[in-house]
Structure formats: C-alpha cells, structure tokens
Amino acid sequence: MIDPKIHGCRSAHLRTMLLAALLWLGGTAPIPIRWARLMRESARSAELNRVDRDAEAGGYYEGLIAGGGDDRQGHTELSMRLTGRPATWARFDHAGVARVAPKEFLLFELLRNLKRTFFGRPFTTNNFGMRDRNYSVEKPEGTIRIALLGASIDMGWGVGTNETYENQLEDWLNKYAVRRGLKRRFEVLNFAVAAYGPAQRYDVYRNKVKAFHPDLVVYAATLLDPRLQQIHLRGLLRGRLDPKYDFLKSAIARAALDDEDVAIDLDGDLKHKDRLNNKLDPLMWDVEKDALAALVKDTRSAGIAAALLIIPRVGKIDSPENRAAGVDRLKTIARDLGLPVVDASGAFDRIDSSRIEIAPMDDHPNALGHKAIYKAIARVIATDPSIRRVVLGDDSTSEEKNSTPAVDPGETNQAHPNPTP
C-alpha cells in the first residue's frame, strides 16, 4: 500500500513537472496571459504539503550552497525557471559571494568587501564578511550592540543591503531611542549567512560574534531550521569532519549510523541520502534546542542577554494553521531555556504572498517583506515591556504603543530604510 504522504509528494512533483514540460514544449509560442497565470498558480499549489515543501526547500538550499546536490535540485531549478524565476536568479555557489570550505566546520562563509549585484539588487559585505554596514571591532561608547544570528532571510536573500530588516530595525531603534529620551545609540550587526543551521549559528557566535562585545545576541529561527541542520550535518559526515560540539556528537551517536549510511560515491557525495535523512530527521529539533541551550549558557556566563526571534517564510507553507505547531515548539524551547521571544511569524499574514516573494516558488521575502518583518519586530519592542527591557534597557511604560503602524497592503514594493517610528 502506498503511503499517502509519499503519494502526495509525488503527485505534487508530477503536477509541477507536467506544467513545466508543457511550457517548455511550447517553445516561444505566445501563451494567453490568463492561461499563463493559471498554470503558474497551479504549479505553486504544490507548496500546500509541508513535508513536500520543506523537502523541496532543502534541495533548493543544498544546491545553493554547492553541497553535493540533492536529487530534487534539477527539478527545483527547472520549475522555477519555467514558472517565474527572475532573469537575475542565481545559485548561491555560482554568485561568487561565498568561500566554499568543505573541510571546515562552517562549510562556507561570505566573502569580505563584496560589491555585487544579486537578484538585481546590491549585494555587499563589509570588511568582516558581514552582510551589513561597516562597524569597528571596538564598540563605540554609549552604544548598545545587537548581534543577529540567522540564515538566508536574515542575511537578506534577494534584497539590497539597506533593504534588510535588520538595517531597517537599526535605523528605527536609533530614532525610537531619541524619541524616548534614551541617551544611547544602537548597532545591529548581521552575522547571518544563507543556509546556516543551528549549529553553524552557534559556531559563529563562539568564533566571530564575541570579539565585537555584543550586549544582546538575537537568534533568528524559521521552521526550516531542522532541515538546514540536517544539510549541515550531512556535509560534516560527507567530509568526515569533526562534529566539534557535544550536542552534535550526541545526535550522531543516537542516530546509530553504520558504514553504509555514510558511504561515499565516486563523485565524493553520499550514496544513500534518503537512508541517512531517515535516521537524522527525528533528531533535528533536538539539535535546535541543544544549540540554543549552548548559546544561552555561553551568553549568560559572559553577562550577555539573548533572545529568540521567530521569522516567517513567504507563502502558504507559513500560514497560521501550518506554522502553529512549529512556532509553539520554538516557544516551548525558549520557555524551557528562559529565553525571551520576539514572535514576528505573523508579519506576512495580511499581505498577498505574490507581492512579497522574490520569485514564484521561492519563499524568501523581497524588500516589502523585509519591511513587514522589521515593523513586526519594532511593534513587539514598542509594546512588550519585557522585550523592551531586553532590547532597549527601557523600564518605562510605553506611551507609543501605536508607534509602529501596521503594514499597509496597498504600499508599493519599495524599500524604506528610515521609516518614521
């Protein structure tokens, strides 16, 4: 008997591939606009299945980081090309923005001092390899420094450097502090890198963030984190690398892997990805919790505050009903660790996904999406006293609970790096 989940995944893939084939066979013949729109919407309906969509996203991310290729990747690229991928779309490894390091724990990292165009938007990094503005290592006097750990959305996939939600948040924090009469300024340092999983984010804190003496470390999470962690762990196993941290070594031991699970083919890739995934999958949420627990332990011992930020993905995959269980799981982890939570997961709920996605079948937000994320975060800071104390050090009650207006669905898709707080 066929497993209904497997059948659903196969059906979704077949629908998308059939539509892609029809478009391909059509060559350059004009397609009526109405039919083209219907075909694109039908292709995008495959995202309704969370198992299928997360697996597809995993293959997409693995292809982006040049990590041995998932067998779904060819399908993903074909589907995106024929159902609306922008002409400026590129794989991360082909964009020339990262140093691939298959024998190092992180596996890859952003290059320094970049000035590129990616997805048609400016893609820059500073002299420390951060997707951010320039900062000194030494913290300026009177400055509150916030370090952001995260993955591709937080890095700013498909948006300009000044369009990222973290840079917009930095601008708002400084304006808000002035309006509140707080004699301090803020710097939000973006250490996020596309496809970094929980263990990579923790490693970035230990080896990169601490030198900048942050006052607050924000760990940004999405419901794709377990999939990203699995990709990273597979990369370590493929490269026969030291897992480095006890929580990763424990997960590998609990997975009870045998030689065949980690066998390598002639191309240097893992032979049995599905078999390995089946053993790793049940453990990835535990790794998320353990990585966060290690981060909290380290930050507390150093007298540094920490917070969990929940970030949305674009589309039905993160609709309220689909994300509820995962968001609750993240909040439970945070509660168990005594970690404050900034929940921005509903930032896109009142906006049509077609207006905030960088391309059909790509769940990264565009500039308007980043603006919505920033406003959702700012709203929590302005209205939640416990979060305001952590972020601003401001114990007073807020007189400006409406200082961060809701995103207007009618706004144009433009970046506003310095909106009025």
URTAUR-V401111 format. One record per backbone hydrogen bond with DSSP energy under -0.5 kcal/mol. CO is the residue of the C=O (numbers start at 0). NH is the residue of the N-H. E is the energy in kcal/mol with one decimal. If there is no record, write none. Layout:
co=CO nh=NH e=E
co=CO nh=NH e=E
This chain:
co=2 nh=6 e=-2.8
co=3 nh=7 e=-2.7
co=4 nh=8 e=-2.3
co=5 nh=9 e=-2.6
co=6 nh=10 e=-2.6
co=7 nh=11 e=-2.3
co=8 nh=12 e=-2.3
co=9 nh=13 e=-2.8
co=10 nh=14 e=-2.5
co=11 nh=15 e=-2.2
co=12 nh=16 e=-2.7
co=13 nh=17 e=-2.6
co=14 nh=18 e=-2.3
co=15 nh=19 e=-2.4
co=16 nh=20 e=-2.5
co=17 nh=21 e=-2.3
co=18 nh=22 e=-2.1
co=19 nh=23 e=-2.5
co=20 nh=24 e=-3.2
co=21 nh=25 e=-1.4
co=23 nh=26 e=-1.8
co=25 nh=28 e=-2.1
co=31 nh=35 e=-2.6
co=32 nh=36 e=-2.5
co=33 nh=37 e=-2.1
co=34 nh=38 e=-2.6
co=35 nh=39 e=-2.3
co=36 nh=40 e=-2.4
co=37 nh=41 e=-2.4
co=38 nh=42 e=-2.3
co=39 nh=43 e=-2.1
co=40 nh=44 e=-0.9
co=41 nh=44 e=-0.6
co=42 nh=45 e=-1.2
co=43 nh=46 e=-1.8
co=44 nh=47 e=-1.7
co=45 nh=48 e=-1.1
co=47 nh=49 e=-0.7
co=48 nh=52 e=-3.2
co=49 nh=53 e=-2.9
co=50 nh=54 e=-1.9
co=51 nh=55 e=-2.5
co=52 nh=56 e=-2.9
co=53 nh=57 e=-2.4
co=54 nh=58 e=-2.2
co=55 nh=59 e=-2.3
co=56 nh=60 e=-2.9
co=57 nh=61 e=-2.6
co=58 nh=62 e=-2.2
co=59 nh=63 e=-2.0
co=60 nh=64 e=-1.8
co=61 nh=66 e=-2.2
co=62 nh=65 e=-1.2
co=63 nh=92 e=-1.5
co=69 nh=72 e=-2.2
co=71 nh=75 e=-2.2
co=72 nh=76 e=-2.6
co=73 nh=77 e=-2.2
co=74 nh=78 e=-2.9
co=75 nh=79 e=-2.6
co=76 nh=80 e=-2.3
co=77 nh=81 e=-2.1
co=78 nh=82 e=-1.2
co=79 nh=84 e=-3.4
co=85 nh=88 e=-1.9
co=87 nh=118 e=-1.1
co=90 nh=93 e=-0.7
co=90 nh=94 e=-0.9
co=91 nh=94 e=-0.8
co=91 nh=96 e=-0.7
co=96 nh=110 e=-2.4
co=97 nh=99 e=-0.7
co=98 nh=108 e=-1.6
co=100 nh=103 e=-2.1
co=103 nh=106 e=-0.7
co=105 nh=107 e=-0.5
co=106 nh=100 e=-3.6
co=108 nh=98 e=-3.4
co=113 nh=124 e=-1.3
co=115 nh=117 e=-0.5
co=115 nh=122 e=-3.4
co=117 nh=120 e=-1.7
co=120 nh=117 e=-2.9
co=121 nh=123 e=-0.5
co=121 nh=160 e=-0.8
co=122 nh=115 e=-2.7
co=125 nh=112 e=-2.1
co=125 nh=128 e=-2.0
co=129 nh=125 e=-2.3
co=129 nh=131 e=-2.2
co=139 nh=142 e=-1.3
co=141 nh=184 e=-1.9
co=142 nh=144 e=-0.6
co=143 nh=145 e=-0.5
co=143 nh=186 e=-2.2
co=144 nh=214 e=-2.8
co=144 nh=215 e=-1.7
co=145 nh=147 e=-0.5
co=145 nh=188 e=-3.2
co=146 nh=148 e=-0.5
co=146 nh=217 e=-3.2
co=147 nh=190 e=-2.2
co=148 nh=219 e=-3.1
co=149 nh=192 e=-1.6
co=150 nh=154 e=-2.3
co=151 nh=155 e=-2.1
co=151 nh=156 e=-1.0
co=155 nh=157 e=-0.7
co=155 nh=158 e=-0.9
co=159 nh=162 e=-1.6
co=159 nh=163 e=-0.6
co=160 nh=163 e=-0.9
co=163 nh=167 e=-2.0
co=164 nh=168 e=-2.3
co=165 nh=169 e=-2.1
co=166 nh=170 e=-2.0
co=167 nh=171 e=-2.2
co=168 nh=172 e=-2.9
co=169 nh=173 e=-2.0
co=170 nh=174 e=-1.9
co=171 nh=175 e=-3.2
co=172 nh=176 e=-2.6
co=173 nh=177 e=-1.6
co=174 nh=178 e=-2.2
co=175 nh=179 e=-2.1
co=176 nh=180 e=-0.6
co=176 nh=181 e=-2.9
co=177 nh=180 e=-1.0
co=180 nh=182 e=-0.5
co=181 nh=183 e=-1.9
co=184 nh=143 e=-3.1
co=186 nh=145 e=-3.2
co=186 nh=188 e=-0.6
co=187 nh=189 e=-0.5
co=188 nh=147 e=-3.0
co=188 nh=190 e=-0.9
co=189 nh=130 e=-0.6
co=192 nh=195 e=-2.0
co=196 nh=200 e=-2.2
co=197 nh=201 e=-2.1
co=198 nh=202 e=-2.1
co=199 nh=203 e=-2.3
co=200 nh=204 e=-1.9
co=201 nh=205 e=-2.2
co=202 nh=206 e=-2.4
co=203 nh=207 e=-2.5
co=203 nh=208 e=-2.1
co=204 nh=209 e=-1.7
co=208 nh=211 e=-2.3
co=209 nh=212 e=-1.7
co=214 nh=304 e=-1.9
co=215 nh=146 e=-2.8
co=215 nh=217 e=-0.5
co=216 nh=218 e=-0.6
co=216 nh=306 e=-2.0
co=217 nh=148 e=-2.9
co=217 nh=219 e=-0.8
co=218 nh=308 e=-2.7
co=220 nh=310 e=-2.9
co=221 nh=224 e=-1.5
co=223 nh=226 e=-0.6
co=223 nh=227 e=-2.1
co=224 nh=228 e=-2.7
co=225 nh=229 e=-2.0
co=226 nh=230 e=-2.1
co=227 nh=231 e=-2.2
co=228 nh=232 e=-2.7
co=229 nh=233 e=-2.5
co=230 nh=234 e=-2.0
co=231 nh=235 e=-2.1
co=232 nh=236 e=-2.4
co=233 nh=237 e=-3.0
co=234 nh=238 e=-2.1
co=235 nh=240 e=-2.9
co=236 nh=239 e=-0.8
co=242 nh=244 e=-2.4
co=244 nh=247 e=-0.8
co=244 nh=248 e=-2.3
co=245 nh=249 e=-2.7
co=246 nh=250 e=-1.5
co=247 nh=251 e=-2.3
co=248 nh=252 e=-2.2
co=249 nh=253 e=-2.5
co=250 nh=254 e=-1.7
co=251 nh=255 e=-0.5
co=251 nh=256 e=-0.8
co=252 nh=255 e=-1.1
co=257 nh=260 e=-0.5
co=257 nh=261 e=-1.0
co=259 nh=262 e=-1.1
co=262 nh=270 e=-2.6
co=264 nh=267 e=-1.9
co=268 nh=264 e=-3.4
co=271 nh=275 e=-2.3
co=272 nh=276 e=-3.4
co=273 nh=277 e=-2.3
co=274 nh=278 e=-1.0
co=275 nh=278 e=-0.6
co=275 nh=279 e=-2.0
co=276 nh=280 e=-3.3
co=279 nh=282 e=-2.1
co=279 nh=283 e=-0.6
co=280 nh=283 e=-1.3
co=282 nh=286 e=-1.7
co=283 nh=287 e=-2.1
co=284 nh=288 e=-2.2
co=285 nh=289 e=-2.7
co=286 nh=290 e=-2.9
co=287 nh=291 e=-2.2
co=288 nh=292 e=-2.5
co=289 nh=293 e=-2.3
co=290 nh=294 e=-2.1
co=291 nh=295 e=-2.8
co=292 nh=296 e=-2.3
co=293 nh=297 e=-2.2
co=294 nh=298 e=-2.8
co=295 nh=299 e=-2.5
co=296 nh=300 e=-2.0
co=297 nh=301 e=-1.2
co=298 nh=303 e=-3.2
co=299 nh=302 e=-1.4
co=304 nh=216 e=-2.2
co=305 nh=339 e=-0.6
co=306 nh=218 e=-2.7
co=307 nh=341 e=-3.1
co=308 nh=220 e=-3.1
co=308 nh=310 e=-0.6
co=309 nh=343 e=-1.8
co=314 nh=317 e=-1.7
co=315 nh=318 e=-1.9
co=318 nh=322 e=-2.4
co=319 nh=323 e=-1.2
co=322 nh=326 e=-3.0
co=323 nh=327 e=-2.5
co=324 nh=328 e=-1.9
co=325 nh=329 e=-2.2
co=326 nh=330 e=-2.5
co=327 nh=331 e=-2.3
co=328 nh=332 e=-2.2
co=329 nh=333 e=-2.4
co=330 nh=334 e=-2.8
co=331 nh=335 e=-2.6
co=332 nh=336 e=-1.4
co=333 nh=337 e=-0.6
co=333 nh=338 e=-3.1
co=334 nh=337 e=-1.1
co=339 nh=307 e=-3.0
co=340 nh=342 e=-0.6
co=341 nh=309 e=-2.4
co=341 nh=343 e=-0.9
co=343 nh=346 e=-1.9
co=345 nh=348 e=-1.5
co=347 nh=350 e=-1.8
co=351 nh=354 e=-2.1
co=351 nh=355 e=-0.5
co=352 nh=355 e=-1.0
co=352 nh=356 e=-1.1
co=355 nh=365 e=-2.4
co=358 nh=361 e=-1.7
co=361 nh=358 e=-0.6
co=362 nh=313 e=-1.9
co=363 nh=357 e=-1.9
co=365 nh=369 e=-2.3
co=366 nh=370 e=-2.1
co=367 nh=371 e=-2.0
co=368 nh=372 e=-2.1
co=369 nh=373 e=-2.6
co=370 nh=374 e=-2.3
co=371 nh=375 e=-2.0
co=372 nh=376 e=-2.4
co=373 nh=377 e=-2.8
co=374 nh=378 e=-2.3
co=375 nh=379 e=-1.6
co=376 nh=380 e=-2.3
co=377 nh=381 e=-2.5
co=378 nh=382 e=-1.5
co=379 nh=383 e=-2.5
co=382 nh=384 e=-0.7
co=383 nh=387 e=-2.8
co=384 nh=388 e=-2.1
co=385 nh=389 e=-1.4
co=386 nh=390 e=-2.8
co=387 nh=391 e=-2.7
co=387 nh=392 e=-1.0
co=387 nh=393 e=-1.1
co=388 nh=392 e=-0.7
co=392 nh=394 e=-0.6
co=399 nh=402 e=-2.5
co=402 nh=404 e=-0.6
co=406 nh=408 e=-0.7
co=407 nh=410 e=-2.7
co=411 nh=413 e=-2.2
co=415 nh=418 e=-0.8
